[in-house]
Amino acid sequence: MPQAMSRSTLLATVLAVLAAALGGCGDDHVYRTDRPILRITLDEYRIVPQNIVVKPGRIKFVARNTGRLTHNLVIQIPEGPGNQPIEVARVGTMQPGETGEPIKVDLKPGEYRLVCTIANHDDLGQYGKLEVKG
């Protein structure tokens, strides 16, 4: 009988894990923070977290390349004159395993884009959204 109970417990655990995993499908995960520091990781071809909400003010960005290729992190205003993005700040090129030189940026309310501008990394999905609300 104990074996049947352990199977029931195992089945219940598996179902709970599946429900939790499937419950998140379709939800665009948003990372929200009130802290004045953002730790960003970049790899092939992602920026994590990808969707971020912060309060206006001075934010310190610490970016780490956890991938196998070189990456950078550029903060942009998506649409400037002529629908071209405007660069607000940049963490320089990071080799694999490196953490870039931290940068501090004063952000006003609005939407910004986080992107790797090396080669076609942006086209391959290495971008994110930064929303400043306050």
N, C-alpha and C positions, 0 to 999 in steps of 0.2 A: 504494500500500500504506500509506503514512503516514496517509492519510485514514481508512482502515479502523481503524487503531490508535487514532486520536483518537476515533472513534465508540465503540470498545470501552472506552476510558478514560472517555469521557463517560457511557456506559451504566453502568459500574461505579460511578462517582461518584454518579450519580442513585440507583442502587439502595442504595448505602450511606447516603445522606441519607434516603431513604424508610424504610429499616430503623431508623435511629436515631430518626426522628420517630414511627414507629408503635410502636416499642418502649416509648415513654413513655406511650402511650395507656392510660388507666385507672389510671395511677399518680398518687396524690395527692402532688404535689411538696411536699416538706417542706424548709423552710429551717432549717438547724441552725447555731447559732453559740455560741461560748464568749465572744464579745466582749460587753462591757457597754453596747453601743450598738446600737440598731435603727433603720435608716432605712426608713421606710414611705412609699409613694406611694399617693395616692388619685386616682381619676378616675371617670368614669361607667361602670359602677357597680361598681368593684373596689377592693380593698385588696391591695397587692402588697408583699411576699409575703403569701399568704393563709393558709398553714399554717406556723407557726413553732415551733421548740423551742429553749428557752434554759435556762440554769442558774439556780437561785434566787439572789436578791440584788438589788442596785441596778442597774436598767437605765435607760439614757437613751433616750428615744423622740424621733426627729426625723421629723416628718411633713411631706410636701410635696404640695400639690394640683397635679396635672398635668392636671386636667380643665378643663372650660369652665363648671362650676357651682361653687357654694360647697360645701365639705365640712368635716367635723371628724373627729376620731378619739377614740373613747371606749373605754377598757379596762374591761371588766365581768367580774364573776363571774356566769356564766350563770344560776344558779338560787339565789336568796336566799329569804327568807321569802315565802310565797305564790307560789312559782315566778316571782317577779319578779327581773330582773337587778339586781345591786348595782354601782353605778359605783365604780370604784377610782381612776381618774384620767381626765383629759381634755385633749386639745390643742384649743384653741378654734377657732372658725370661720375657715377660710382661704379667701380669694378665689382665683380662678384664677391659677396661677403662683406663689402665695405658699408660703413655708415657715412653719409654725406655730412658736410659741415652744416650744423643746424642754422636755420634762418628764422628771423622774427619779422612778422608782417602785421601791419595794422589793417584790419579788415572792416569794411563798412557793410551794412546790410545789403544782401543781394545774392546772386548765384555766381559761383566761380567753377572753373573746370580744373581738375588735376590731371596732368597728362605727362607721359614720357614722350619727348620730342625726338628721340633718336630713331633714325631710319623710319620705318613704317609701323612702329610699335603701337601708336595711337590707333591706326587702322586695324590692328590685330586685337584690339580690346583693352589696351593698357591706358585707361582713362577712368576718371571718377568725377563725382559731383560734390561740391562743397557749398552748402547753403548757410549763409550767415543771417540769423534771425535775432531780433531783439527788440 
